[in-house]
Structure formats: C-alpha cells, structure tokens
Amino acid sequence: MPDRFEILRKRLHESIKKNGISFEKTRRISAKFDALVNSYYTDEIQFHRDSIMYTKYKESINTLRKLTREYRKFPTTDFWDKYAKEKDLLCSESLKYITGLNWHNPRNRTLLEK
C-alpha cells in the first residue's frame, strides 16, 4: 500500500507542476489519492507507525509548528501548499482530511502551543 501512495503522490505532483492545481487531470489524481487514503484508514483514523503517511503527517505537523514559531503566525493554505510541495510534505487538504479538522483547528492548536 505505501508504494501505491508514493506512485499517486508523484503523479499528483507532476500534474500540478505541469498543468496546475485546478486542471481536471490533477483533480482526478487527487480524488484517487483521497480514495486510497480513505480505503487505507478506518472511519476512526489510525496511523500505522511504519507507513509513509504517518511519517509525512508527523513531518508536516512539526514543520507547521516550526514555521509558525519562525514567522510568528500560522501560514495560509496558499503559502503552506506551495511550501509543502517544495519540501515534499502533505498539502493543507491532505492534513485536513487526515485530521478530520478544518485549517483553523491546527492553527488554533499551534498558536496555543507558543
């Protein structure tokens, strides 16, 4: 299963780079990736600690915290999505899906940690 995640993730990034995030092909690949994530996790999301999704999730959340401390504000979804793509991290939509929260919840939680 982790190989399938990696293959779709690469296809998604290539399509975003070549066609843009709003292109129909990009949206179809993104939908396939979301469906794969959905099939991998139960309704009550549980991470397999050896999975690439768990690793990328933890890395992404830790980077969000670091950026918030450095810039003294939580990044916007636009900024984060560009940064995440450059650094091979999970985009805001993936983080929202995995956590089941909107972008404001991680922001509020991160800001409270300061």
C-alpha positions, 0 to 999 in steps of 0.5 A: 500500500505505501508504494501505491501512495508514493506512485499517486503522490508523484503523479499528483505532483507532476500534474500540478507542476505541469498543468496546475492545481485546478486542471481536471487531470490533477483533480482526478489524481487527487480524488484517487489519492483521497480514495486510497487514503480513505480505503487505507484508514478506518472511519476512526483514523489510525496511523500505522507507525511504519507507513509513509503517511504517518511519517509525512503527517508527523513531518508536516505537523512539526514543520507547521509548528516550526514555521509558525514559531519562525514567522510568528503566525500560522501560514495560509493554505496558499503559502503552506501548499506551495511550501509543502510541495517544495519540501515534499510534505502533505498539502493543507487538504491532505492534513485536513482530511487526515485530521478530520479538522478544518485549517483553523483547528491546527492553527488554533492548536499551534498558536496555543502551543507558543 
